[in-house]
Amino acid sequence: MGRNSSMAEVKEKIARKVASFFKPGDVVNLGIGIPTMVGNYIEDGVWLHTENGLIGYGPAPEKGKENEYLTGAGAQFLTAYPGAAAFDSATSFAIVRGGHLTATVLGALEVDEKGNLANWSRPGVIVGMGGAMDLVNGAREVIIAMEHTAKGGKHKILERCSLPLTGAGVVTKIVTDLCVIEVAKEGLVLKEIEEGVTLEEIREKTGARLIVPQHLEKR
């Protein structure tokens, strides 16, 4: 993404890329932060699920048209599509734990080359894990949507997570402002490089070994 892109533009591009992975009929749960933005770009026919009890919602409502009874797990306002269904949390988590989610999209503090995910606690900040521990084990695919590095350029993609884990070996794909990475048995496989980004930059900002296909080596 362009060096002059605003933070909002960077997050929007990450969200758009993630949204492009889904097709009609998919059932997808979106976490807070950048993942929430994915709902603004999702294709018609993709069913969005929130663990507090709603399936079949779409983009954020226009300002002034918010419905206080339609909110997501992150307290953001939602727009329900025709055919949407509301239910209690027990039913919602039965959907999650029953393996009915095509994917969940989450943010991360750290991800490592084994697909381990840490996204709920860091030194000095103690928060609850919430439904993430169920989501990463119940969804068929776990996609991480995040900026490639933390403040100060600190690596977020590592050989091994240092923070408490949300789930072990659960991540399938990582989408950042620099690239798309697939988590495979052999390690982290670089799949796409964002326009204007070099392979050298990605390697410098990644704290783990990357497997680079031949067609991307010259980037």
C-alpha positions as CSV (number, residue, x, y, z in Angstrom):
1,M,0.0,0.0,0.0
2,G,1.3,3.4,-0.8
3,R,3.6,5.1,1.6
4,N,1.3,8.1,1.7
5,S,-1.8,6.1,2.6
6,S,-3.6,7.1,5.7
7,M,-4.1,4.6,8.5
8,A,-7.8,4.4,7.6
9,E,-7.0,3.6,4.0
10,V,-4.5,0.9,5.1
11,K,-7.1,-0.7,7.2
12,E,-9.8,-0.5,4.5
13,K,-7.5,-2.2,2.0
14,I,-6.8,-5.1,4.4
15,A,-10.6,-5.4,5.0
16,R,-11.3,-5.4,1.3
17,K,-8.7,-8.1,0.6
18,V,-10.2,-10.4,3.3
19,A,-13.7,-9.8,2.0
20,S,-12.7,-11.0,-1.4
21,F,-12.0,-14.5,-0.1
22,F,-15.6,-15.3,0.6
23,K,-18.4,-16.4,-1.7
24,P,-22.2,-16.6,-1.3
25,G,-23.3,-19.3,1.1
26,D,-20.2,-18.8,3.4
27,V,-20.9,-18.2,7.1
28,V,-18.3,-15.8,8.6
29,N,-17.7,-14.4,12.0
30,L,-15.9,-11.0,12.2
31,G,-13.8,-10.0,15.3
32,I,-13.3,-6.4,16.5
33,G,-11.0,-3.8,14.9
34,I,-10.0,-4.3,11.2
35,P,-12.1,-7.5,11.0
36,T,-15.3,-5.6,11.7
37,M,-14.6,-3.5,8.6
38,V,-14.8,-6.6,6.4
39,G,-18.6,-6.4,6.7
40,N,-18.6,-3.2,4.7
41,Y,-17.2,-5.0,1.6
42,I,-18.6,-8.5,1.8
43,E,-20.4,-9.9,-1.2
44,D,-24.1,-10.4,-1.2
45,G,-25.1,-13.9,-0.1
46,V,-22.3,-14.2,2.5
47,W,-23.9,-14.7,6.0
48,L,-22.2,-12.8,8.7
49,H,-22.5,-14.1,12.3
50,T,-21.9,-12.5,15.6
51,E,-21.6,-14.5,18.8
52,N,-24.0,-12.4,20.7
53,G,-26.8,-13.8,18.6
54,L,-27.4,-12.7,15.1
55,I,-26.7,-14.1,11.6
56,G,-27.4,-12.3,8.3
57,Y,-26.1,-8.8,8.9
58,G,-24.3,-6.4,6.5
59,P,-22.4,-3.1,6.4
60,A,-22.4,-0.6,9.3
61,P,-25.6,1.5,9.2
62,E,-25.6,5.1,8.0
63,K,-25.1,7.7,10.7
64,G,-28.5,8.4,12.3
65,K,-30.0,5.1,11.2
66,E,-28.5,3.0,14.0
67,N,-30.7,0.5,15.8
68,E,-29.8,0.0,19.4
69,Y,-31.1,-3.5,19.3
70,L,-28.8,-4.6,16.5
71,T,-25.2,-4.6,17.8
72,G,-22.2,-6.9,17.4
73,A,-19.9,-8.5,19.9
74,G,-17.8,-5.4,19.9
75,A,-20.8,-3.2,20.6
76,Q,-20.8,-1.8,17.0
77,F,-24.1,-1.1,15.3
78,L,-25.2,-3.6,12.6
79,T,-27.6,-3.6,9.7
80,A,-29.8,-6.7,9.4
81,Y,-30.6,-8.1,6.0
82,P,-34.0,-9.6,5.1
83,G,-33.9,-13.2,6.4
84,A,-31.6,-12.4,9.3
85,A,-32.1,-14.4,12.4
86,A,-31.6,-13.4,16.1
87,F,-31.1,-16.0,18.8
88,D,-29.6,-16.4,22.3
89,S,-25.9,-16.8,23.0
90,A,-26.3,-20.6,23.6
91,T,-27.6,-21.1,20.1
92,S,-24.9,-18.8,18.7
93,F,-22.1,-20.7,20.3
94,A,-23.7,-24.0,19.2
95,I,-23.2,-22.7,15.7
96,V,-19.5,-21.9,16.5
97,R,-18.7,-25.1,18.3
98,G,-20.7,-27.3,15.9
99,G,-18.3,-26.4,13.1
100,H,-20.8,-24.4,11.0
101,L,-18.6,-21.3,10.5
102,T,-16.8,-21.2,7.1
103,A,-14.3,-18.8,8.7
104,T,-13.6,-16.3,11.5
105,V,-11.6,-13.2,10.9
106,L,-9.7,-11.9,13.9
107,G,-7.0,-9.4,14.8
108,A,-3.8,-10.4,16.5
109,L,-1.0,-9.3,18.8
110,E,1.2,-12.1,17.6
111,V,1.1,-15.0,15.1
112,D,3.8,-17.5,14.6
113,E,5.0,-20.0,12.0
114,K,3.1,-22.8,13.6
115,G,-0.2,-21.0,13.3
116,N,-0.3,-20.2,16.9
117,L,-2.3,-17.0,17.8
118,A,-2.0,-14.6,20.7
119,N,-4.7,-11.8,20.6
120,W,-6.1,-11.3,24.1
121,S,-3.4,-10.4,26.7
122,R,-0.1,-8.5,26.8
123,P,2.0,-7.2,29.7
124,G,0.2,-4.5,31.7
125,V,-3.1,-5.1,29.9
126,I,-5.4,-7.9,31.1
127,V,-8.6,-8.5,29.1
128,G,-10.9,-11.4,28.7
129,M,-10.5,-13.8,25.8
130,G,-14.2,-13.6,25.1
131,G,-15.5,-15.9,22.4
132,A,-12.2,-16.1,20.5
133,M,-11.2,-19.4,22.1
134,D,-14.3,-21.0,20.7
135,L,-14.1,-19.3,17.4
136,V,-10.5,-20.4,16.6
137,N,-11.4,-24.0,17.4
138,G,-14.8,-24.1,15.8
139,A,-14.3,-22.2,12.5
140,R,-13.0,-24.2,9.5
141,E,-10.6,-21.3,8.7
142,V,-9.0,-18.7,10.9
143,I,-8.0,-15.6,9.0
144,I,-5.9,-12.9,10.7
145,A,-6.4,-9.3,9.5
146,M,-3.8,-6.9,11.0
147,E,-1.1,-4.4,10.3
148,H,2.2,-6.2,9.6
149,T,4.1,-4.7,12.5
150,A,3.2,-3.1,15.9
151,K,4.2,0.4,17.0
152,G,7.9,1.1,16.6
153,G,8.2,-1.6,13.9
154,K,8.0,-4.5,16.4
155,H,7.5,-7.9,14.8
156,K,4.0,-9.4,15.1
157,I,4.7,-12.4,12.9
158,L,7.2,-14.5,14.8
159,E,9.0,-17.9,15.0
160,R,7.1,-18.5,18.3
161,C,4.5,-16.4,20.1
162,S,5.7,-14.9,23.4
163,L,2.3,-13.8,24.7
164,P,-0.4,-16.1,26.1
165,L,-2.1,-18.1,23.3
166,T,-5.7,-17.8,22.2
167,G,-5.3,-21.0,20.2
168,A,-2.5,-23.4,19.1
169,G,-2.0,-24.2,15.4
170,V,-5.3,-22.6,14.4
171,V,-4.4,-19.8,12.0
172,T,-4.7,-20.6,8.3
173,K,-4.1,-17.2,6.7
174,I,-2.6,-13.8,7.6
175,V,-3.6,-10.7,5.7
176,T,-1.6,-7.5,6.4
177,D,-0.9,-4.1,4.7
178,L,2.2,-5.7,3.1
179,C,1.1,-9.2,1.9
180,V,-1.0,-12.3,2.2
181,I,0.6,-15.3,4.0
182,E,-0.7,-18.9,4.2
183,V,0.1,-21.0,7.2
184,A,1.1,-24.5,5.9
185,K,2.6,-27.6,7.4
186,E,6.0,-26.5,6.2
187,G,5.7,-23.0,7.5
188,L,4.7,-19.5,6.4
189,V,4.1,-19.4,2.6
190,L,4.0,-16.0,1.0
191,K,1.0,-15.9,-1.4
192,E,0.6,-12.3,-2.5
193,I,2.7,-9.0,-2.2
194,E,0.9,-5.7,-2.0
195,E,1.5,-3.3,-4.9
196,G,4.5,-1.0,-4.1
197,V,5.9,-3.4,-1.5
198,T,9.2,-5.3,-1.9
199,L,10.1,-8.8,-0.8
200,E,13.0,-7.3,1.0
201,E,10.7,-5.1,3.1
202,I,8.4,-8.0,4.0
203,R,11.4,-10.1,5.1
204,E,12.7,-7.3,7.2
205,K,9.4,-6.8,8.9
206,T,8.7,-10.5,9.5
207,G,10.3,-12.2,12.5
208,A,10.0,-15.7,11.0
209,R,11.2,-17.5,8.0
210,L,9.1,-17.1,4.9
211,I,8.7,-19.7,2.1
212,V,8.7,-17.6,-1.1
213,P,7.4,-19.2,-4.3
214,Q,9.6,-18.7,-7.3
215,H,7.2,-16.3,-9.1
216,L,7.5,-13.8,-6.1
217,E,11.3,-14.0,-5.7
218,K,11.9,-11.0,-7.9
219,R,9.6,-8.8,-6.0
